[in-house]
Amino acid sequence: METTFKFLDNMRRLVLDQIRDISIEHLNYVPPGFNNNIIWNFGHILVTQELLCYKLSGAEVTMPKELIEKYNRGTKPVEFIGEEEYQLLNKYATSINGKLLSDYNAGKLAGYRPYVTSLGVPLDTIEAAIMFLPVHERMHLGYIMALKRVVNSKS
């Protein structure tokens, strides 16, 4: 699992690098033909990690319920996300992988309830869920990169 956690950390760095210098207005922009924006994809990556690893293990999620409801699967942006919430998401983005590794190593996520993702991927164990995270994050990084190109052409 060590390699999977390293890969997850690398994916997170790539996401953070992609969004680092984008204005809050551009993070919130939903281009024509898209259902969401850059900041929604960013929040969704983090919420999905919490739900797939903590909720399905019966462990307490660390993110506030409001964030989970706002960025969960099937949602889309409904309001402008300000700098304060963006910084909160950044805080989680830089801390939840370490917490996940620590909780995994401590056996806190052992009671995993099997789940099939919206992509049809069966996750039968916490290890499978953790291995799925970089795949999911990479998919949303692709959306972020596409949205970034549209936003940059708008400027």
N, C-alpha and C positions, 0 to 999 in steps of 0.2 A: 504493500500500500504506500510505501514511502515514495515511489515513483509517481503514483497517482496524485499524491498531495503536492509534489513538486510541480507536476503538470498543471494542477489547479492554480497554484500560486503564479505560475507563468502566464496562464490565461488571464488571471485577474490583473496582473501588471499590464498586459496588452490592452485590456479594456480601459484601465485607468489612463494609460498613455494616449489612447484615442480620444478621450473626453476631456483631458486636462485643460486645454486652452480654448474651450468652446464657451461662449457667453451663455449666461442663464437663459437669455431669450432664445438663442439657437438650440439649447438643450430641450426647450419646451416646444419648439416649432414642429407641428404635424404637417408635413408636406401633402399636397394633393396626391391621392392614390395610396397613401399610407394610413394605417389605423392607429399608429402610435408615434412616439417621438424617442429621442435618444435617452432622455432621463427615465422614461418608463421602462425601456429595455434594461437600463442599468439597475433600477430598483427591482425589476422582475427577476433578474439573475440572482440577486441576494435573497429575495423572498423565497424563490424556488429552492435554494440551498437549505434554508431554514425548514421549509415544509417537508422536503424529501428526506432530510436527515433527522431532524428533531421530532417533528410532529408524528411521522410514521414510525418512529422508535418509541413513542409514548413519552418522550422527554419534553421539558418545557422549552418553548421557542424563546429566543432572546430579543427578537424585534417586536416593537409595539404592534398591537392588533391593527391599528389604523394603517400602518405601512403595509402589513400583510394584505389587508382588504384592498388597498389602493393598487398594489402591484401584482396581485395574484393572477394566475391563469384566467383568461376570459375577460379581464378588465381592460380598460383603455383610459388614456388621460382625460380627466374631466375638469381639471383646474390647473392654473399656473403653479408650478412648483418653484418656490422661492429659494434663495441662497441658503437659508437656515436648514431646510429639509435636504437640500443637495449636500451640504456639509455633513449632515447626519448620515446620509447614505454612504458618503465617502468614509466616514468613521467605521461603519459596519464593513465596508468593502475591505478595509485594511486590517480588520480584527477578527472577522468570523472564521477565516480559514484556520488560524492558529487555535481558536477555541474548538473548532471541529476536530482538529488533530488531537488536541488534549482530551476532549471528551470521548473520542473514539478509542484512544489508547487506554483510558480509564475504564472502558467497558460500559459507559453510560448510555450507549446507543444500541445495546445488544438485543432489545426486544422489538426488532423490526417487523412491521406488518407489510407483507407483499403488496405491490402496487404496479399497475401498468400505466406508463406515461401516455400523454396524448399523441406521442409519436409511435405508440405501440410497443415500446421497450419494456419488458417485464423486469421489475426490480424486486428480487426475492430476499435480498440481504442488505445490510447497511453498506457492505463493501461494494455491492452492485450500484447502490445509490450514489456513493462517493465517486465511483468510476464514471458514472453517467454525468456528473456535474460539469467536467470540462467539455464534454460533447455539447451539452445544453448551452454552456457559456460561449462556446465557439460559434454556435448557431446565432446567438444574439449579438455577438461581436460583429458578425457579418451584417446583420440588420443595422447596427450602429454605424458601421463603415458606409453602408449605402445611404443612410440618412445624413451622415456627415457630408457626403459628396453633394447631395441635393441642397443642404443648408449652405455649404460653401459656394455653390453656384448661384444661390439667391443673394449673397452678399455683394 
